Amino acid sequence: MIEVFVTVNYKDRKYHTNVIAEKEMPFEKIKRIAEAQVKKQWNI
């Protein structure tokens, strides 16, 4: 397992989040997880 820091654009703003992922996980999947985390956090 590795920790990856990702910058996500959401509603014209940049957010930094981290994702815990398997070493072999493709970046596209990590990016989707990061975007889902940010959307979940900011859609209250």
C-alpha positions in Angstrom: 0.0 0.0 0.0 1.1 3.5 -0.8 -0.2 7.0 0.0 -0.7 9.2 -3.1 -1.3 13.0 -2.9 -3.6 14.3 -5.7 -4.8 17.7 -6.7 -8.4 17.7 -7.9 -10.2 20.5 -9.7 -13.8 20.8 -8.4 -16.1 23.7 -9.1 -13.2 25.9 -10.4 -11.2 25.3 -7.2 -8.2 23.1 -6.5 -8.3 20.6 -3.6 -5.5 18.4 -2.3 -6.4 15.0 -1.1 -4.6 11.7 -0.4 -5.5 8.2 -1.5 -4.3 5.0 0.0 -3.7 2.6 -3.0 -2.1 -0.6 -4.1 1.3 -0.1 -5.7 0.1 -1.6 -9.0 -3.1 0.5 -9.2 -3.3 2.6 -12.4 -3.2 6.4 -11.9 -6.6 6.8 -13.6 -8.3 4.7 -10.9 -6.5 6.7 -8.1 -7.6 9.9 -9.8 -11.3 8.7 -9.8 -11.1 7.8 -6.1 -9.6 11.2 -5.3 -12.4 13.0 -7.3 -15.1 11.0 -5.5 -13.6 11.8 -2.1 -13.6 15.6 -2.9 -17.1 15.5 -4.3 -18.4 13.6 -1.2 -16.7 16.0 1.1 -18.1 19.2 -0.5 -21.6 18.0 -1.4 -23.2 18.5 2.0 
